[in-house]
């Protein structure tokens, strides 16, 4: 087996320069992060959300409001 220094090892994560990432991808990833964080704060990762350890409705509301602002402000760039 020969070592090819040009190809990174399989365990090394692929890193992309932010300048190379399209704006719509950055917006979409931010929206997914906000949505996932809000779901966690609502307790949706637990079998019984009503007794979830990480449930924090005020924090969830803030995340959902931020998500709504992001989506509203960038709607024209995200498409139909």
KAGIUR-V784778 format. One record per backbone hydrogen bond with DSSP energy under -1.0 kcal/mol. CO is the residue of the C=O (numbers start at 1). NH is the residue of the N-H. Records with the same first field share a line. If there is no record, write none. Layout:
CO=NH, NH
This chain:
4=7
9=12
17=20
18=21
22=26
23=27
24=28
25=29
26=30
27=31
28=32
29=33
30=34
31=35
32=36
33=37
34=38
35=39
36=40
37=41
38=42
39=44
40=43
41=56
43=46
48=51
49=52
56=60
57=61
58=62
59=63
60=64
61=65
62=66
63=67
64=68
65=69
66=70
67=71
68=72
69=73
70=74
74=77, 78
